[in-house]
Amino acid sequence: MTGRILIHDSVAVNRIVLRCKLAAACYDVQTVETRDAVFPALRGQSIDLLLLDSDDDPAATLAICREVTKRREGAAPAVLMTASAPCPEFQVDAVKAGAVVVLPKPVDSALLLASLRRCQRHMRAHAEALHQARGLHDLGMSETGGAFLAAHHIQILAKRPGRAESWAEKLRPLLRGHRITADHPDKALLAIPQGESPAVIVLAAEDLRQGESLSLLSDLRSRTVARDGRVVVVTDDSNGQFGTAAMALDLGADDVLLNGFDAHNLAVRIQAQMTQKQRIDQLRDFVQTGLRLAARDPLTGLYNRRFAFPRLERLCIAALESRTPLSILAMDMDRFKDINDTFGHSAGDAVLVEVAHRLTEAIRPQDLLIRSGGEEFILALPGTDRAGAHQLADRIGELIRRTPVTVPSASAAPIRVTISTGVAELTEDAVTAMNPMDVVLAQADKALYSAKADGRDTVVAATGYAA
């Protein structure tokens, strides 16, 4: 089964016809005769899509739609409506109530199935983003809120001269705060700078031949300009033939106006698409931010061991395969416990943050800097041999000791900080080891212990192969 559908229609024949059409398309279908039976049926099982007939009482149907969609958070069904010759005002009210589409009766089979498939695509995208965000929330990361609809770029595309600008002029008073531009369809296929892609593209298919409009939609969806945006197609299928609209939905359109341009109808659909897109974008941004936070040490902002060591292992393997040098610096701040005991842990944290900042300033973009422990750091230097790594370690030591660290407490004098460093280069001898990364880290650690034993604030390079 591809989805579970609940159908409400007070006319038995309509219920039977719809049920047969959808069952033939492998949907799991349940029907109810009265509106009072809708919510018990929804509570009794998991329903993906709700198909409501509005002919006998449009106001009551809109009320049901509002009640269902206000609870939508990945669990409530998407709502589709049917109506005999729905007027533009009712379509506007239905979209505002949360309905995905109002299908004219008699319901066209191709348009119905295409609308259901479009609903499932949107629901799946939202559910996936929500699932990932909830996973991070369960780990203690708070999701960012904000239901305010941000300003967006809306692009109107029409081939007929003057049509796109005419539509844009009529939409601007209805969509204040958003940037609305008008262009020829060919311009939309040109390269658009990153960050300037429209959130919503409105395509006037009514002045294009069917094949031409569908080809343009396919081209738009295949390019970055519309890959993450929403597309609303305006068709003129008032003759009851909905082939263009159905095909547009299956080719990636997010919504379709069936009976030509209507400013208010189009405006509410654009707002609905922007709201849905913004919600999914916020969830995805939350996930990306959470992943970045999971990879970073919260105090210093450096990569943590859990994230960085697999990357370090790959760097070692790549260096051996390409026969290019790679060196490791194992660094440890000297007498850090004394700093905490003397000045307090807040001062110790300030010192760690400052040292991390100085280390970051001293390295290249391709280098990998890790906070490996309390006051311990590891620096991987791709393309750098042992001599070059030793020189960098000397510069870092000078950078750390040259300027004492000022701590937040006004009564505390600047704290003099030094660092000890062990240097090791990954050699071909390590290729025979089970894990080359472990070999070079062991060498660097051994050199670090020697630097500590030699009086600290010094650099010691490892020699030979240390298994």
Secondary structure, 3 states (H helix, E strand, C coil): CCCEEEEECCCHHHHHHHHHHHHHCCCEEEEECCHHHHHHHHHHCCCCEEEEECCCCHHHHHHHHHHHHCCCCCCCCEEEEEECCCCHHHHHHHHHHCCCEEEECCCCHHHHHHHHHHHHHHHHHHHHHHHHHHHHHHCCCCCCCCCCCCCCEEEEECCCCCHHHHHHHHHCCCCCCCEEEEECHHHHCCCCCCCCCCCEEEEEHHHCCHHHHHHHHHHHHHCHHHHCCEEEEECECCCCCCHHHHHHHHCCCCEEECECCCHHHHHHHHHHHHHHHHHHHHHHHHHHHHHHHHHECCCCCCEEHHHHHHHHHHHHHHHHHHCCCEEEEEEEECCHHHHHHHHCHHHHHHHHHHHHHHHHHHCCCCCEEEECCCCEEEEEEECCCHHHHHHHHHHHHHHHHHCCECCCCCCCCCECCCEEEEEEECCHHHHHCCCHHHHHHHHHHHHHHHHHHCCCCCEEECCCCCC
